[in-house]
Amino acid sequence: MDLLKRLSEVAGVPGREERVREIIETELEGVVDELSTDSMGNLHAVKRAGDGAPRAMVAAHMDEIGFYVKFVDDKGFLRLQQVGGFDPRNLFARQVIVHGSLSGEELLGVLNPGGKPIHISTPEERSKVPLLADFYVDLGLEPDEVKAKVRIGDMVTLRQEFLDLGKVVTGKALDDRTGCWIAIQTLKRLKDPAFEVHAVFTTQEEVGLRGALTSAYRVEPDIGIALDTTLAVDTPDIKDHQRVTKLGGGVGIKVMDSSAISTRWLLDEFLELAEKRGIDHQLEVLPLGGTDAGAIQRSRLGVPSITLSTPSRYVHTVTEMISKSDLEAAVALLTAYLQEGTARLES
Ligand SMILES: [Zn+2]
């Protein structure tokens, strides 16, 4: 879990994934046959197979939702532009890190919406949910000092310690650093795969699957497999039929979300293999949300694609929660599939 802790705590918003990439690169040194970074910042890791083996692209995104500094006001407060889908209700009273490019320092600060505290606000003021645009960062520094250290375009990330609670882990950016972790563990386990495996650690997924799209053109895969988190809303005050997946219920085999409908023969093969190997799994239909599979599937003339999901409670908050047994199930199923191959692409 030490690797997942480092991946969770490191900062990397869309377009600024370099620190995440560094950790993964170090981890894959000597594990894969080729390692390279493209102009979009995607990290490509290739594990070769025998001549004529079909090519599988496995994609996991490195970026996390976060912010860029949009404006520094005369009092030294920072206004932010979000990159990725935040719910403002989850952003009150957070600790943040401002990655100051002028001084090269990591500046600690707090995030709050403008307005009055409870003691002096009216009931009407208290009932309003602020917009993302109402939030600002307070670094506790003099305006001159802020302007000497921070400029427009600097990355801002939420600060959260990763916790191992025994059966589950919780922290920030588990969407999709768990996908990165699953891809790394799979590459370490794979021996003589039936596919030439192109594991791509993608950029800018949270702003529209951008890195995966260009990577799919580079790799020209025969099949695409995205690794991402999905909703596990098996929590209080939610009806059973709305939960999407269950934490600890096994790896999610995605039927559809709003970016892609999984290619049916791939879904059937994964399902059959999970049953044959006794790997815990659950079918998943997600009404809204997407993964890199949506980009891979629509590249070139179309690529058969699917997503393997890790159930996560509290998605897109800094308290995302993942079950260790679901992680293990995902690695087991992906490894088995890449090892065994598919009858479909032979001949
Ligand atoms: Zn994601």
Boltz pocket constraint, residues with backbone or C-beta under 6 A from the ligand:
constraints:
  - pocket:
      binder: B
      contacts: [[A, 61], [A, 175], [A, 176], [A, 205], [A, 228], [A, 229], [A, 290]]
      max_distance: 6.0
